[in-house]
Amino acid sequence: AVGRGLDRPGPDRVGEPDAADSMVHLKLVAAKVKFDLAAMTAPADKSWHIDFDMQDDRASNTRIKHDVAIAAGATTRAGDLPYEARIFTSKAYTLGKYTIDVPGLPAGSYTFWCTVHPISMSGILTIK
């Protein structure tokens, strides 16, 4: 299934949804409850896109879902980030390929992670 994500900024709404589109697409694969990338770099102050390839289907009899959240500041302990730290969270996706539209963010270091599996699925996002 191919679809466009219904993405939502977090509580602080830091992202600029009306920012010019950079046309940058970063590929991110979710497989075996891990992201294939530990780091990503995207342009500052312009929207960009994650081409999200969600390859996990089921664990036992439970359908697996993954999302992508972003918080300001770089940390390797995404599971410790409070809900209020989220400045962007995509919807949760099941098996398929999707495009996640990310609003323009100011230059800086960020953390990206799956809110469902924060211990095994996280990385550092550099916006410059």
C-alpha positions in Angstrom: 0.0 0.0 0.0 1.3 3.4 -0.9 0.0 6.4 0.8 0.8 9.9 2.1 1.1 10.3 5.8 -1.2 12.4 7.9 1.5 14.1 9.9 1.0 16.3 12.9 3.3 18.6 14.8 3.7 17.9 18.5 2.6 20.1 21.4 5.0 22.9 20.8 4.3 23.1 17.0 7.9 24.1 16.3 7.9 23.0 12.6 6.8 25.5 9.9 4.1 23.7 7.9 4.0 26.4 5.2 7.8 26.4 4.6 9.0 26.1 1.1 9.4 22.5 -0.1 13.1 21.5 -0.3 12.1 18.5 -2.5 14.6 16.5 -0.4 13.5 12.9 0.2 15.3 10.7 2.7 14.8 7.0 2.7 14.1 5.3 6.0 13.4 1.6 6.4 11.7 0.0 9.4 12.5 -3.8 9.6 12.9 -6.2 12.4 11.9 -3.5 14.9 14.9 -1.3 13.9 15.4 1.7 11.6 18.1 1.2 8.9 19.6 4.6 9.7 21.1 5.9 12.9 21.5 9.4 11.5 19.8 11.6 9.0 20.5 15.2 7.7 17.9 17.5 6.2 17.7 21.2 5.2 16.9 24.0 7.6 13.7 26.1 7.3 12.2 24.1 4.4 9.9 21.1 4.5 11.4 17.7 3.5 10.1 14.2 3.2 10.8 10.7 4.6 10.2 7.9 2.1 9.2 5.4 4.8 9.4 1.7 3.9 7.6 -0.1 6.7 8.6 -3.8 6.3 7.5 -5.2 9.7 4.2 -7.0 9.5 3.4 -9.2 12.5 4.9 -10.4 15.8 3.0 -13.5 17.0 -0.6 -12.5 16.2 -0.1 -8.8 16.7 0.1 -6.4 13.7 3.2 -4.2 14.2 3.0 -0.4 13.7 5.8 2.2 13.6 5.8 6.0 13.5 8.4 8.7 13.3 8.6 11.4 16.0 11.1 14.3 16.2 12.2 16.2 19.3 14.7 19.0 19.7 18.1 18.0 21.1 20.2 14.9 20.3 19.9 11.9 22.6 20.5 8.2 22.4 17.8 7.6 25.0 14.7 8.4 23.0 12.6 6.3 25.4 13.3 8.9 28.1 11.9 11.8 26.1 8.6 13.1 27.6 5.6 13.5 25.4 5.9 17.3 25.6 9.4 17.1 23.9 7.8 16.0 20.7 7.7 18.7 18.0 6.5 16.3 15.2 4.9 12.9 15.2 3.7 11.0 12.1 0.8 8.7 12.2 1.5 5.0 12.9 2.0 2.9 9.8 1.5 -0.8 9.1 3.2 -2.8 6.3 3.8 -0.6 3.2 5.5 2.4 1.7 4.6 5.9 2.7 5.7 9.5 2.2 6.0 11.4 5.5 6.0 15.2 5.0 8.1 17.0 7.7 7.6 20.7 8.2 10.5 23.1 8.1 12.7 23.0 11.2 15.3 25.5 12.4 19.0 24.4 12.2 20.1 22.2 15.0 20.3 18.7 16.4 17.2 16.6 16.9 16.3 13.1 17.9 14.1 10.9 15.6 12.4 7.7 16.9 9.5 5.4 16.8 7.2 6.2 19.8 6.0 2.5 19.8 9.6 1.1 20.0 11.8 3.9 21.3 14.6 1.6 22.7 15.4 -0.1 19.4 14.3 2.5 16.9 16.0 5.9 17.2 18.6 8.1 15.7 20.1 11.6 15.4 18.6 14.2 13.0 20.8 17.1 11.9 19.1 20.1 10.4 21.4 22.5 8.5 
